[in-house]
Amino acid sequence: MKQLLQAKFVSQFGTLIVLAMLATFYSLATINEQHSADPRAGRAVAQAIVEQFPQANVLIVVRASESDLAFATAIRDRLVAADVRVLNVISGEPRDAIEEFRRLGSAGTRLDLIATHHFSSQWPVLRERRLKELAREFPSMSSVQVLRPASYTWPTFLTRGNLLSVGNQMAVTAIIAIAMTMVIMTAGIDLSVGSLMALSGVFVATSIHWLASRNEAGVGTLVLGCLAAISLSALIGLFTGLMVTVFDIPPFIVTLAIMQTARGFAYKAAGGPSPVNIASETFHQLGAGAHLLGIPNPIVVMILLYAAAFVLMTHTALGRYIYAVGGNPEAARLSGVRVKRVLLFVYVICGMMAGLGGVMEASLFSVGNPNSGVGYELQIIAAVVVGGTSLFGGKGKILGTLVGALILAVIRNGMYLTKVDSYTQMVVFGLLILVAVLLDQLKKR
């Protein structure tokens, strides 16, 4: 009995232990000097100026990006509130800073401090040698200093930006993996999800263009375009389910054919391999925005869908039917389970989730790309298998898939941070799938 309980504990928490070990390893492997460039760091720089140089003339210099502008705004607002003179805010490139230096120097305006962050401070124009040359040319800049946030030592893997990046990178894969888990639980497979993503992304882009040409591209237009793309993928999923249930064609064959067909339609809809641009900031914010406690929208959507899927699989009759069909379809049929309806449901959901993933990716990059989703089906299947779902059906957990997707995202991100080349990454992920399937086989013996 004790051995049985230990085996059950390892089975349930093994993936979590692996995840914790990976996170610990990559945290230790990526300990480096960190440099902040967020509003909090900006306020810290401003406070140092207020306390040490209250009479200084300050020029704020940052790169041309939204995050840098937020950093610069935090400095400016704090300095203005403390009556410290801010000469200007330069958001751009080194040549913009040079032009401002010359303008101030020619006007004889005294410049005492340049407030910036580590990244802009590496520009040659902000280095000590160049500033001395400017001081010789313009006496009003003879005492200029560069002030930036203090650095600190911390694992790059555990920085907020990187963790959010991991979440964003895994969101689409994890969302589609929900439906793939249900399909594999019924002893099926769906190799078409990557192509459906591409088709959905192109379709939403072309739909928005078509609707906008007849009406203003408002929220209603965007919603209709998204629903149309997701509905198209769901209909293709329904077709897949009909081929499997009515004509008894193996899922591998059906979805392999759909994979080629959907990819071809994506190219035809896009008019070739070039992406279709979507000029809508509102649509872009669907995949790139963050509206709940600063958490990116894709991660919020992923969490909500996993919560719904967990309830479906653990607290509804349909969830029990999915397990039953995968375990023994004939026994399930004799027990009154409508096996064909269950199979139709899981393939429709798989198509729908692939369509949603395509819409989210199109939103993130503001394009419908017919080349997107290549190889995603293998990543999604890997997340499902690593999460503990058996490829032979009847066994698996939705939350296990979430952990599996997170493990893959951590490995991918960790290898990127430790500069592992892309070819080696392909080898690692291939072996990972093989090991997961081998372990599943060993458990059955």
Protein Blocks (a to p, Z undefined) as FASTA:
>chain_A
ZZmmmmmmmmmmmmmmmmmmmmmmmmmmmgccdddfbfklmmmmmmmmmmmmmmbccddd
ddddfklmmmmmmmmmmmmmnopacfbdcdddfklmmmmmmmmmmnopacfbdcddfklm
mpmklpmklmmmmmmmmmklmmgccdddddddddfklpmklmmmmmmmmmmmmmmmmmmm
mmmmnopacfklmmmmmmmmmmmmmmmmmmmmmmccdfklmmmmmmmmmmmmmmmmmmmm
mmmmmnopafklmmmmmmmmmmmmmmmmnopabdcddddfklmmmmmgcfeghiafklmm
mmmmmmmmmmmmmmcfklmmmmmmmmommlmmmnopafklmmmmmmmmmmmmmmmmmmmm
mmmnopacfkgoihklmmmmmmmmmnopafkgoiacfklmmmmmmmmmmmmmmmmmnopa
fklmmmmmmmmmmmmmmmmmmmmZZ
